[in-house]
Amino acid sequence: MPLTFAPQGTINKIKQIKGKDDTRRFLGELGFTIGGDVTVVAEMGGNMIVNVKDARIAISKSMANRIMV
């Protein structure tokens, strides 16, 4: 399921990252790697704040739809 459907506060494992090579590389540089943990902290105005590798990152909903958990 996409990260946008993950409930807030639960730790999820990243199973797949969809998109073009540039998109996958960009998300990988932010810390979104397959097998890594990600937690949804908040969702506001179409954007999401997530915890990944002990950092809080704000991503758009379209980017979050490319991360499968």
C-alpha positions as CSV (number, residue, x, y, z in Angstrom):
1,M,0.0,0.0,0.0
2,P,1.2,3.6,-0.6
3,L,2.6,5.6,2.3
4,T,-0.3,7.9,2.0
5,F,-2.6,5.2,3.4
6,A,-0.4,4.3,6.4
7,P,-1.8,5.3,9.8
8,Q,-0.1,8.0,11.8
9,G,2.3,6.9,14.5
10,T,2.9,3.4,13.3
11,I,6.3,2.2,12.1
12,N,6.2,0.8,8.5
13,K,8.8,-1.1,6.4
14,I,9.5,0.3,2.9
15,K,8.9,-2.5,0.5
16,Q,9.2,-0.7,-2.9
17,I,9.9,2.7,-4.4
18,K,8.2,3.4,-7.7
19,G,9.0,6.0,-10.3
20,K,11.8,7.0,-12.6
21,D,15.5,6.5,-11.8
22,D,15.9,10.2,-10.8
23,T,12.9,10.0,-8.4
24,R,14.1,6.8,-6.8
25,R,17.6,8.2,-6.4
26,F,16.2,11.5,-4.9
27,L,14.2,9.5,-2.4
28,G,17.1,7.3,-1.6
29,E,19.3,10.3,-0.8
30,L,16.6,11.5,1.6
31,G,16.8,8.1,3.4
32,F,13.9,6.2,1.9
33,T,15.5,2.8,1.2
34,I,13.9,-0.6,0.7
35,G,13.8,-2.4,4.1
36,G,14.0,0.9,6.0
37,D,11.5,2.1,8.6
38,V,9.3,5.1,8.0
39,T,6.7,6.6,10.4
40,V,4.0,9.1,9.4
41,V,4.1,12.0,11.9
42,A,1.5,14.3,10.4
43,E,-0.5,15.1,7.3
44,M,-1.3,18.7,6.5
45,G,-2.6,20.4,3.3
46,G,-1.8,17.6,1.0
47,N,1.8,17.2,2.4
48,M,3.1,14.6,4.8
49,I,5.7,14.9,7.5
50,V,7.5,11.5,8.1
51,N,10.3,10.2,10.3
52,V,12.9,8.3,8.4
53,K,16.4,7.5,9.8
54,D,15.9,9.7,12.8
55,A,15.1,12.7,10.7
56,R,11.7,14.5,10.0
57,I,11.1,15.1,6.3
58,A,8.2,16.9,4.6
59,I,7.2,15.3,1.3
60,S,4.3,15.9,-1.1
61,K,1.5,13.5,-1.4
62,S,2.5,12.6,-4.9
63,M,6.0,11.6,-3.7
64,A,4.4,9.6,-0.8
65,N,2.3,7.7,-3.3
66,R,5.5,6.3,-4.8
67,I,6.7,4.8,-1.5
68,M,5.1,1.4,-0.9
69,V,5.0,0.0,2.6
